[in-house]
Amino acid sequence: MPTQASAEANLKGSVRLGNYLRRLRSGYGYSLRRVEERARAEGGEIDNSQLSRYEKGICYPSFDKLRVLASVFNVSIQAFSDVVDLEAYEELKPEAAEPSDLLEQGTAAFRGGELGRAFAYYERALELLLNAPSADSEQIAKTRVSLASALGRLGKLALAEQELRQALRIAERVGGALQAQALLGLANVHADQGDLFLSEIEAERAHAIAAREGLDAIAANALHVAARVLADRRQDAAAIERYRSALDVYAVLGNESEATRVRINIGGCYVALGKTREGIRLLKAALGEARALAHPRLEAHAWSSLGEAFYRLGDAKQAQMALRQSDAICCTENEKYPDLLFFNAFYEWKMAGEAANPTRERIAFGRLKAVRSSLERVFPEVEAFDAFVERGRFDA
């Protein structure tokens, strides 16, 4: 009968996960032996030779071992899964370049909606900076904030929060734009995680810094996050006012992608207020802008929002068309948008149930379960699905 150690040896290792474990251990200043001692204190067994194999990517830890390592390093188990998922973008990473050039290229990719490419460029820049003989701590912090932005948009919230917290330690000493940007990043992550109270506090702090120092772009971003918090609380009329304030600044700055994102959100607020036809008009205009920008994430977002709007209008045919248009964009070779895929499947599931089509309903439910396992972001459709699943378990 195979032992647990031999079973682990049969699991293919992950070089990326190994590097991540090594960085966590180095960050704590732990030796391999010290991790073994800490694991035992957490009620687990990981000897130093096992950890060495994990770090070299020779074998993959079992779930029980990952749970112990998560306790030792104070991270979520989801973070380990996210690290492995990001291997899909490894081939997009450039071999060598100046960190400043990589940051510029990453920002261009991020603004164009190429989130996987942006992540790859930002991560390479951070690797080069961390390995430089004389590391510039402020530049490292700026790069971490940029990397966190890409991770957040990719739905890797646990990893994004880790990068932002490390950046904030430096940013609080430096102050100014860097501190405000780190706070805004955390505000977005916490809003995604459903902690609206904390998100609101962080956005207000960022806005105060931006207003004091005349940082218009950051002030607009802070207004944008504050509007999002209001919308998530279903205070849609107030959210529209705040969104419009952010939109005015984006227009002056010429930030077309963020302006389009705001217009999609405003359209969604009108739909939530019951002004569905006006919402659809705004969403169609924003969709045209997203196409003109060749921004896949914004285009998919606009189609998803139109799908919900048509559903609320009772037009199942148009709703289904819009949701499937979004799905087609969400599943390209280099980009995956699990939050939008879940959102689309949720409304497909609702429409199938209302149409008494059990086959379509089962297919949509299967898609929801598959995507939910890797989805960290929380929004009303996620909460509704989770509540349905929990009721089913209770009834069973």
Secondary structure, DSSP 8 states (H G I E B T S, - for coil): ---HHHHHHTSB--HHHHHHHHHHHHHHT--HHHHHHHHHHTT----HHHHHHHHTTSB---HHHHHHHHHHHT--HHHHHHHHHGGGGGGGS-S---HHHHHHHHHHHHHTT-HHHHHHHHHHHHHHHHTSSS--HHHHHHHHHHHHHHHHHTT-HHHHHHHHHHHHHHHHHH-HHHHHHHHHHHHHHHHHTT-HHHHHHHHHHHHHHHHHHT-HHHHHHHHHHHHHHHHHTT-HHHHHHHHHHHHHHHHHHT-HHHHHHHHHHHHHHHHHTT-HHHHHHHHHHHHHHHHHHT-HHHHHHHHHHHHHHHHHHT-HHHHHHHHHHHHHHHB-SS-B-HHHHHHHHHHHHHHHHHTT-HHHHHHHHHHHHHHHTT-----HHHHHHHHHHHHHHHH-
